[in-house]
Amino acid sequence: MKYLVKSILLLSLCLGFTSCMEYDKEDDEIIVQQEENKFTYEGEVYFLPTNFTSAEIVKISDSLDYVKAIIAFAGSTIKNDTVVDSTSTNKVVAVTSSFYFSKSRGLTGNYTAINSTDPIAINKFLLDETFYISNPPENFAGTESGDFSFQDHGEDVYTFKFNFTFDDGKKASGSIKQKFLVN
């Protein structure tokens, strides 16, 4: 009997405590913004701008089954930088990739490489339309190999993980957890 009373008391205390707790959607957004969005290029860490709260994925074309889109992002070697552009005195790297995703399944999934001459396939990215630009020194190269993935966290928040080896032998990899908007 004592055990039953203690259990009921503990259960009502827990229920009372959790019912007083409040869920706020903004809490999730703050957590996403506090994630340290960065990537590595040639062994050096590049940070996305601190004001980078959502990434745009631009639709190039779509059909009944799939969408062809581009993702692009840039980072600098200075943490907490608010602007990343070609006038910065710090090192800057931009990465962009064209890819196909399923209209019905959305962005979520693992993506592997194809060439633009290959037949269109869902969850594939185009080697010859994936490249980086760096400054300084000014470099530009296409992609030799790689892969990437999108993991869905709900509310348009995804983790974008990538690993690319470029034609010039340089490498970039990272994990970016952010709100991604498809426009």
DABEL-V244169 format. One record per helix or strand of 3 or more residues. SS is the DSSP state (h for helix, s for strand). FROM is the first residue (numbers start at 0). LEN is the number of residues. If there is no record, write none. Layout:
# DABEL-V244169
SS,FROM,LEN / SS,FROM,LEN
This chain:
# DABEL-V244169
h,1,19 / h,24,10 / s,37,4 / s,43,4 / s,53,9 / s,65,11 / s,91,11 / s,108,6 / s,123,12 / s,138,16 / s,156,10 / s,170,12
